[in-house]
Amino acid sequence: MKIKIFDFNNNVTGELDCSDSVFNVENRPDVVARVVNWQLAKRRSGSHNVKSKSEVHGTTKKFVRQKGSGGARHGSKKAAQFRGGGIIFGPVNREHGYSLPKKIRKLGLKIVLSNKVQTGNLIVFDTFNSQLTKTKEFVNRFGDLGTALFVDVDKNDMFEKLLRNVSGFDFIPQIGANVYDIIHKEKLILSSGAVKALESRLI
């Protein structure tokens, strides 16, 4: 399939031959959901933690006689039923991430890229090395896009600096392109080099 290439003045400068196996894949919401859930699980810190009975600071001295008190028979103030006692089956430090087959991860990325093409929300520029040097100039040029994710071949410090104070716009190198970030932006804007790099990654 062919995708038009634009310059920063919104003029068509050519067409790019793109692989149908990457940019024209059938929509599979179930696969996209699997990849998003996997990404979100990996992001969780898993640092929630409570103390069990053995970890609570306190004496283990028997504080009431075994019989004759008219109450229950207790041996430690660290038991769960007492104020300040341990927690039974509470959360502990753990890793929430799990493995997902590489084929599924690649397929999810292909699906969201194809969806952006099919809905007209994918734009390809010849390069991101434009004459824009100020954030105000960037907003005047791209402010009507809503929200957008810019993807270039490598890190682009100049472009990242332009986007730093613009709400709804983000920049990542193509190696960091992922399903979650793409579906949360209205527009996906790629450089022609990023298109070819993504193809080589996903084919």
C-alpha positions in Angstrom: 0.0 0.0 0.0 1.1 3.6 -0.5 1.0 6.4 2.0 1.4 10.1 1.2 4.4 11.9 2.6 4.0 15.6 3.7 6.4 18.3 4.6 5.9 20.7 7.5 4.1 23.1 5.2 1.4 20.5 4.6 2.6 19.9 1.0 2.7 16.4 -0.5 6.3 15.5 -1.3 5.8 11.9 -2.5 4.5 8.5 -1.6 5.9 5.7 0.5 5.5 2.1 -0.3 4.4 0.4 3.0 4.0 -3.3 3.7 0.4 -4.6 3.9 1.5 -7.0 6.6 2.3 -4.1 8.9 -0.1 -1.3 7.9 -3.1 -3.2 6.6 -3.9 -5.8 9.2 -7.4 -6.9 10.2 -8.7 -5.3 13.4 -8.5 -7.6 16.4 -9.7 -5.8 19.6 -9.1 -9.0 21.7 -5.4 -9.0 20.7 -5.1 -5.2 21.5 -6.7 -5.7 24.9 -4.2 -8.5 25.7 -1.2 -6.3 24.8 -2.6 -3.3 26.8 -3.3 -5.4 29.9 0.2 -6.9 29.6 1.8 -3.4 29.4 -0.2 -2.1 32.3 0.7 -5.1 34.4 4.4 -4.6 33.8 4.0 -0.9 34.9 2.7 -1.8 38.3 5.3 -1.4 41.0 3.9 -4.1 43.3 5.4 -2.3 46.3 2.2 -2.5 48.4 3.0 -4.3 51.7 1.5 -4.9 55.1 2.9 -6.6 58.2 1.9 -10.1 59.2 1.7 -11.3 62.8 5.4 -12.3 62.7 6.5 -8.9 61.5 4.5 -6.7 63.9 6.6 -5.1 66.7 5.3 -6.2 70.1 5.6 -8.6 73.0 4.6 -12.2 72.8 4.1 -12.4 76.6 0.8 -14.0 77.5 -1.2 -11.1 78.8 -4.2 -12.9 80.3 -4.4 -16.1 82.2 -5.5 -19.2 80.3 -8.7 -19.8 82.3 -11.0 -18.0 84.7 -11.0 -14.6 83.0 -14.4 -15.0 81.4 -12.9 -14.1 78.1 -11.1 -15.8 75.2 -7.7 -17.4 75.7 -5.1 -15.2 74.1 -1.3 -15.7 73.9 -0.1 -12.6 72.0 -1.1 -9.0 71.4 0.2 -9.3 67.9 -2.8 -11.4 66.8 -4.9 -10.0 64.0 -8.0 -9.3 66.2 -6.1 -6.7 68.3 -5.5 -3.0 67.4 -2.0 -2.8 65.9 -1.9 -6.5 65.3 -0.8 -8.3 62.1 -2.8 -8.5 58.9 -4.0 -11.9 57.7 -3.4 -12.6 54.0 -2.6 -9.0 53.3 -0.8 -7.7 50.2 3.0 -8.2 49.9 5.8 -7.1 47.6 5.4 -8.9 44.3 5.9 -8.6 40.6 2.7 -8.1 38.6 4.2 -8.6 35.2 3.8 -11.7 33.2 5.1 -13.0 29.9 3.3 -12.5 26.6 4.3 -14.2 23.3 6.4 -12.0 21.1 4.1 -12.8 18.1 1.1 -11.4 20.1 3.0 -8.2 21.0 4.0 -7.7 17.4 0.5 -8.4 16.1 -1.0 -5.9 18.6 1.4 -3.1 17.3 0.5 -4.0 13.7 -3.2 -3.8 14.4 -3.1 -0.3 16.0 -0.8 1.0 13.2 -3.3 -0.4 10.6 -6.2 1.1 12.5 -4.6 4.6 12.4 -4.2 4.2 8.6 -7.8 3.0 8.1 -9.3 5.8 10.1 -7.1 8.5 8.4 -5.3 9.3 11.7 -1.7 8.3 10.5 0.4 11.1 9.0 3.9 10.7 7.6 6.4 13.5 7.3 9.6 13.3 5.3 11.6 14.5 8.3 11.1 16.1 11.7 14.1 18.5 11.1 12.0 21.5 10.3 12.4 25.2 10.8 10.2 25.2 13.9 12.3 26.3 16.8 9.7 27.7 19.3 6.8 26.0 21.1 4.4 28.8 19.9 5.3 28.0 16.3 4.6 24.3 16.9 1.2 25.0 18.4 0.2 27.3 15.5 1.1 24.5 13.1 -0.2 21.4 15.0 -2.6 22.7 17.6 -5.7 21.7 15.7 -4.7 18.0 15.7 -6.2 17.4 19.1 -3.7 14.9 20.6 -0.8 13.4 18.8 2.1 11.0 19.2 5.2 11.9 17.2 7.6 9.0 16.3 11.0 9.4 14.8 13.8 7.0 14.0 15.9 8.0 17.0 15.8 10.5 19.9 15.3 14.0 18.6 16.2 16.5 21.4 15.1 19.6 19.4 11.7 18.2 18.7 11.2 16.9 22.3 12.0 20.3 23.6 9.3 21.8 21.3 6.7 19.4 22.7 7.7 19.7 26.4 5.1 22.3 27.4 2.4 21.3 24.9 -0.4 19.3 26.5 -1.6 16.3 24.6 1.5 15.9 22.4 4.3 13.3 23.0 7.4 12.2 21.3 9.1 8.8 21.3 11.7 7.1 19.2 10.4 4.2 17.1 12.0 1.6 19.3 9.7 2.7 22.0 6.5 2.7 19.9 3.9 0.7 21.8 0.2 -0.2 21.7 -0.9 1.7 24.8 0.6 5.1 23.8 -0.6 4.9 20.2 -4.3 4.1 21.1 -4.4 7.0 23.6 -3.6 9.6 21.0 -6.0 10.8 18.2 -3.2 11.1 15.6 0.0 9.1 15.0 2.6 11.1 13.2 5.7 9.2 11.8 8.8 10.3 10.0 9.4 8.4 6.8 12.5 6.9 8.5 10.4 5.7 11.4 8.0 3.9 9.0 10.8 1.9 7.5 12.3 1.2 10.9 8.9 -0.1 12.2 8.5 -2.3 9.1 11.9 -3.9 9.7 11.0 -4.5 13.3 7.6 -6.1 12.7 7.9 -8.0 9.4 
